[in-house]
Amino acid sequence: MSENQLETIISERIRRQGRITFCDYMAACLYEPGLGYYTSPGRKVGTAGDFYTSITVHAAFGRVIAREIARMWRSLGQPIGFTLVEVGAGHGRLACDIMDFLAEREPDCYAASTLLLVEQEPSLAEAQAALLSVHGQKLGWRSPAQLSELRFSGVLYSNELLDAMPVHRVVMTAEGLREVYVTLQDGQLAEELDHPSTPHLEQYLARYGTPLLVGQEAEVSLAGLAWLEAVAASLEQGFLLTVDYGFPKEELYTPRRRQGTLLCYHQHRVEDNPYIRLGQQDITTHINFSALMERGAELGLTTVWFGEQYRFLLTAGIVEEFEAIESADLSEADKLKARLTLKRLIMPEGGMGDTFRVLVQSRGVERPQLGCIRGIGL
């Protein structure tokens, strides 16, 4: 196996300082400056990328979220200053769909809003600014490191952010919990098991997991908890809206998932080997929504709603998007194509409808009036 530049860097790092945790290895593969999957040039999503997201399927996804954001603004009493924060903004497509809808359909909310874009890759700011140029006076940028410095009232939202945060991998053995480390054997990357690098891993599983069987592998996202703690400290009043693929702890750590949930994506193909194409393939895991809800409660966040994406979209406004297609000046063939595209977002089987979950949390909001709570027919 020939080494690419990132593999050379990681191998030299291991030779110099010894083995590293899988978490540190995954962080390098995804975020090594200039070489990581998310910190290097190139299209990651869509037809020309490695995977699809709800954003790339249809603008209706962002429009439905915008409908809910407008309801969140009203639930806060229609404040004059209303801050939207998108973490993991990518090329800005979701932000553009949201702001376009607010400008068109919710002008009062739009007038009150400002948008902060947070993205690990600084070069994306130019693409975001170009795509959102019509909303330029309302835009601002922050790095992930600056996120904890924010203090705002409004809505922080993310789509497929937490699944790309580095995780520790663990295995339950007859002798107890062991962690996966990355080392070198005969000059090649290899794994070895040893005692956990931090007691926080066992503490996490005890608080936010379920007992593992001997031989069962799992992932622990300490980074996800740290991120939640940072954004919870930033949010003075308002909402967190998290869209991602994952499960409550009973489903995530079920014995049926004996190999854990870690997967890699490259050119729309699923891989299970994270030690090839370093920096050129996505490495991802399903997130633990129970940890977000339970730790969120400890941090003063209220769980407003949690469920499958199809339920969220149906109750928050995608029916109106189907109606807009029917009333549009389109040919029947184009209408059919648009309807089928939207169905990918809500189909429970074979689509994205039950693969993705939506979590809405709030701070300091009395009886929020949201579509996901009140149901269809608002």
C-alpha positions in Angstrom: 0.0 0.0 0.0 1.6 3.3 -1.1 1.5 6.2 1.4 -0.2 9.4 0.5 1.0 12.7 2.1 -1.4 12.5 5.0 -0.5 8.9 5.7 3.1 9.8 5.8 2.4 12.6 8.3 0.4 10.3 10.6 2.9 7.5 10.4 5.7 9.8 11.3 3.6 11.1 14.2 3.2 7.6 15.5 7.0 6.8 15.1 7.8 10.0 17.0 5.3 9.9 19.8 4.0 6.4 19.9 0.5 5.0 19.2 -2.4 7.3 19.0 -6.1 6.9 19.8 -8.5 6.2 17.0 -10.1 9.5 17.9 -6.8 11.3 17.1 -6.4 9.3 13.9 -9.9 10.2 12.7 -9.3 13.8 13.6 -6.2 13.9 11.4 -8.0 12.1 8.5 -10.9 14.6 8.5 -9.3 17.8 9.7 -5.5 17.9 9.3 -4.9 21.4 7.9 -4.9 21.4 4.1 -5.0 17.6 3.9 -8.0 16.3 5.8 -11.2 15.3 4.2 -13.0 18.4 5.3 -10.0 20.8 5.2 -8.9 20.1 1.7 -10.3 21.4 -1.6 -12.8 19.4 -3.6 -16.5 18.8 -3.7 -17.7 16.4 -0.9 -21.5 16.2 -1.5 -23.9 15.8 -4.5 -23.5 13.9 -7.7 -19.8 14.9 -8.1 -19.0 14.2 -4.5 -18.9 11.2 -2.1 -22.4 11.3 -0.6 -25.8 13.0 -0.7 -27.3 15.1 2.0 -30.9 16.3 2.4 -29.6 19.7 1.3 -28.5 18.5 -2.1 -31.7 16.6 -2.7 -34.0 19.6 -2.9 -34.4 23.2 -1.7 -37.6 22.1 0.1 -35.5 20.8 3.0 -34.2 24.2 3.8 -37.5 25.8 3.1 -39.2 23.6 5.7 -36.5 24.4 8.3 -37.1 28.1 7.5 -40.8 27.7 8.2 -39.9 26.3 11.6 -37.3 29.0 12.2 -40.0 31.6 11.6 -42.2 29.9 14.2 -39.2 29.9 16.6 -38.9 33.6 16.1 -42.5 34.1 16.9 -42.2 31.9 19.9 -39.5 34.2 21.2 -41.9 37.2 20.9 -40.7 38.4 17.5 -37.5 40.0 18.7 -35.9 42.8 16.7 -32.5 41.1 17.0 -32.7 37.4 16.0 -29.4 35.5 15.4 -29.2 32.4 13.2 -26.1 30.3 13.5 -25.3 27.5 11.1 -22.5 25.2 12.3 -20.9 23.2 9.5 -22.2 25.5 6.8 -20.3 23.9 3.9 -20.8 25.7 0.7 -23.8 27.6 2.1 -26.6 25.8 0.3 -28.8 25.2 3.3 -28.3 28.8 4.6 -29.2 30.1 1.1 -32.4 28.1 1.0 -33.4 29.2 4.5 -32.6 32.9 3.9 -34.3 32.9 0.5 -37.5 31.5 2.0 -37.5 34.0 4.9 -37.0 36.9 2.5 -39.8 35.7 0.3 -42.3 34.4 2.8 -41.4 35.7 6.2 -40.2 39.3 5.6 -40.6 40.5 9.2 -38.5 37.5 10.5 -36.0 38.1 7.7 -35.7 41.8 8.6 -34.9 40.9 12.3 -32.4 38.2 11.4 -28.6 38.0 11.0 -26.8 34.8 10.0 -23.4 33.6 11.3 -21.7 30.8 9.3 -19.4 28.5 11.2 -17.1 26.2 9.1 -13.9 24.4 9.7 -12.5 25.0 6.2 -11.8 28.8 5.9 -11.6 28.7 2.1 -15.4 28.0 2.0 -16.2 31.5 3.1 -15.7 32.8 -0.4 -18.1 30.3 -1.8 -20.7 31.0 0.9 -20.4 34.7 0.3 -21.0 34.3 -3.4 -24.0 32.0 -3.0 -25.5 34.2 -0.4 -24.6 37.5 -2.0 -28.1 38.8 -2.1 -28.2 38.5 1.7 -24.7 39.9 2.2 -25.6 42.6 4.6 -26.9 40.0 7.1 -23.9 37.7 7.0 -21.0 37.1 9.4 -18.4 34.3 9.9 -16.9 32.6 12.9 -14.4 29.7 13.2 -15.4 26.7 15.3 -12.9 27.9 17.9 -14.8 31.1 18.2 -18.2 29.4 18.7 -17.8 29.2 22.5 -17.2 33.0 22.6 -20.6 33.7 21.1 -23.6 34.9 23.3 -26.8 35.1 21.3 -30.5 34.7 21.2 -32.0 32.9 18.3 -31.5 29.6 16.6 -28.4 27.4 16.1 -28.9 24.7 13.6 -26.8 22.0 12.0 -27.2 19.3 9.4 -24.9 16.2 9.4 -22.4 17.9 11.7 -22.0 15.7 14.7 -21.6 12.4 12.7 -18.3 13.8 11.4 -16.8 14.5 14.8 -13.9 12.3 15.8 -14.8 9.4 18.1 -13.1 7.0 20.4 -13.6 3.3 19.5 -14.0 0.8 22.3 -14.4 -3.0 22.7 -15.8 -4.9 25.6 -13.6 -7.8 26.5 -13.7 -10.4 29.2 -11.2 -8.3 31.1 -13.2 -5.1 30.8 -13.5 -2.2 28.4 -10.6 -1.7 26.0 -9.9 1.2 23.6 -8.8 0.9 20.0 -5.4 2.6 19.3 -3.7 3.1 16.0 0.0 2.0 15.7 2.5 0.8 13.1 3.3 -2.8 12.4 5.9 -3.5 9.8 5.6 0.1 8.7 1.8 -0.2 8.1 -1.1 1.3 10.1 -2.6 -1.2 12.4 -4.9 -1.4 15.5 -4.2 -2.6 19.0 -6.4 -2.8 22.1 -5.4 -1.5 25.5 -6.9 0.2 28.6 -8.9 3.3 27.8 -6.9 6.5 27.4 -9.3 8.4 29.7 -11.8 7.4 32.4 -14.4 9.6 30.6 -15.0 6.7 28.1 -16.4 4.4 30.8 -18.2 7.3 32.5 -19.8 8.2 29.1 -21.1 4.6 28.6 -22.3 4.4 32.1 -24.3 7.7 31.8 -25.3 7.8 28.2 -25.0 4.2 26.9 -26.1 0.7 27.7 -24.1 -2.3 28.9 -21.9 -3.8 26.1 -21.6 -7.6 25.5 -18.2 -9.2 25.4 -16.9 -8.8 21.9 -19.1 -5.8 21.2 -17.6 -2.7 19.6 -18.9 0.8 20.0 -18.0 4.5 19.5 -17.9 7.2 22.1 -18.2 10.8 21.1 -16.6 13.0 23.7 -16.3 15.7 21.1 -20.0 15.7 20.6 -20.6 16.4 24.3 -17.9 19.1 24.3 -19.6 20.7 21.3 -23.0 20.6 23.0 -21.5 22.2 26.1 -20.0 25.0 24.1 -23.2 25.8 22.2 -25.4 25.5 25.3 -23.2 28.1 26.9 -23.5 30.4 23.9 -27.3 30.2 23.7 -28.8 32.7 26.0 -32.4 32.2 24.8 -33.7 30.3 21.8 -33.4 26.9 20.1 -30.9 24.3 18.9 -32.0 22.3 15.9 -29.9 19.2 15.1 -30.4 17.0 12.0 -28.3 13.9 11.7 -28.3 10.2 11.5 -28.2 8.4 14.7 -30.3 6.7 17.4 -31.3 6.8 21.1 -28.8 4.8 23.2 -31.0 1.7 23.3 -30.8 1.4 19.5 -27.3 2.7 19.1 -25.7 0.2 21.5 -28.0 -2.7 20.8 -26.2 -6.1 20.6 -27.3 -6.2 17.0 -24.6 -3.6 16.3 -21.7 -5.7 17.5 -19.3 -3.9 15.1 -20.4 -0.4 16.0 -21.5 2.1 13.3 -18.3 3.4 11.8 -18.4 3.7 8.0 -16.5 5.4 5.2 -17.8 7.0 2.0 -16.0 7.5 -1.3 -17.7 8.3 -4.6 -21.1 7.1 -3.3 -19.7 3.8 -2.2 -19.7 2.6 1.4 -16.5 1.3 2.8 -15.6 -0.2 6.2 -11.9 0.3 6.1 -10.8 3.7 7.6 -7.1 2.9 6.8 -7.3 3.5 3.1 -7.5 6.7 1.0 -6.5 8.9 4.0 -8.0 12.3 3.7 -9.9 11.3 0.6 -12.8 9.5 2.1 -15.4 10.5 4.7 -15.3 8.7 8.0 -18.5 8.8 10.0 -20.5 7.3 12.8 -24.1 7.4 14.0 -24.6 9.8 16.8 -26.0 9.2 20.3 -29.1 11.4 20.6 -29.7 10.2 24.1 -26.4 11.8 25.1 -27.5 15.1 23.5 -30.8 15.1 25.3 -29.6 13.9 28.7 -26.5 16.1 28.8 -28.6 18.9 27.3 -31.1 18.7 30.3 -28.1 18.9 32.7 -27.1 22.1 30.9 -30.5 23.7 31.1 -31.8 22.7 27.7 -35.3 21.4 27.2 -36.0 18.7 24.7 -38.9 20.2 22.6 -39.1 17.4 20.0 -37.2 14.4 18.8 -38.1 12.0 16.0 -37.5 10.8 12.4 -36.9 13.3 9.7 -40.0 12.3 7.7 -42.2 13.1 10.8 -40.5 16.5 11.2 -40.8 17.5 7.6 -44.5 16.4 7.3 -45.5 18.3 10.4 -43.3 21.4 9.8 -44.3 22.2 6.2 -43.3 19.9 3.4 -47.0 19.3 2.5 -47.0 23.0 1.4 -44.0 22.3 -0.8 -45.8 19.5 -2.5 -48.8 21.9 -3.0 -46.4 24.5 -4.5 -45.2 22.0 -7.0 -48.8 21.2 -8.1 -49.6 24.9 -8.6 -46.4 25.7 -10.3 -46.2 26.5 -14.1 -44.4 23.2 -14.9 -45.0 20.3 -17.2 -46.5 17.2 -15.8 -43.2 15.4 -16.4 -41.3 18.1 -14.4 -44.0 18.0 -11.6 -43.6 14.2 -11.3 -39.8 14.5 -11.2 -40.1 17.2 -8.4 -42.6 15.1 -6.4 -40.3 12.0 -6.6 -37.3 14.1 -5.5 -39.2 15.4 -2.5 -40.3 11.9 -1.6 -36.6 11.0 -1.1 -36.6 13.3 2.0 -39.6 11.6 3.6 -39.7 8.0 2.5 -39.1 5.7 5.5 -37.9 2.8 3.4 -35.1 3.5 0.8 -35.1 7.2 1.4 -33.9 9.6 4.0 -37.1 9.7 6.1 -36.1 7.5 8.9 -32.4 7.3 8.4 -32.1 10.9 9.8 -33.5 12.2 13.1 -34.3 15.7 14.2 -33.7 17.0 17.7 -35.1 20.4 18.8 -33.9 21.8 22.1 -34.7 25.2 23.7 -33.6 27.5 26.5 -35.8 30.1 28.1 -38.8 29.6 25.8 -42.3 29.2 27.3 -44.7 26.9 25.4 -43.1 27.2 21.9 -45.5 27.0 19.1 -43.7 24.9 16.5 -45.0 22.8 13.6 -43.3 19.7 14.7 -45.2 19.9 18.0 -48.6 20.9 16.7 -48.7 18.7 13.7 -50.1 18.9 10.2 -52.6 21.6 9.4 -51.1 24.7 11.0 
